[in-house]
Amino acid sequence: MTDKELRRLKRAELLEILFYLQKENDNLKQQNQELQQRIENITLNKQSLSDDDFKRIAQIVRDALNPADENNTEDSPESHEQERSD
């Protein structure tokens, strides 16, 4: 809406626009507050985990993303080590 169009609006119309803008602003503030709380909770939970926990989680994720690696152990360093010992 241009400045010229805004100037032509009646007082009741301007108040209605202000009312809806204020309502939208309140909703956005509430969403922002909820998201900040979620970030804080995630950060607190992250701090309570040890480095070993993160390594285990990372390994689980890698295993889940690459399930073929579990079935195909012939190319793994352990299998090569076994071949050399035979």
Summary of the structure (lengths in Angstrom):
residues: 86
radius of gyration: 29.1
end to end distance: 80.7
largest distance: 91.9
contacts: 154
relative contact order: 0.04
helix: 85%
strand: 0%
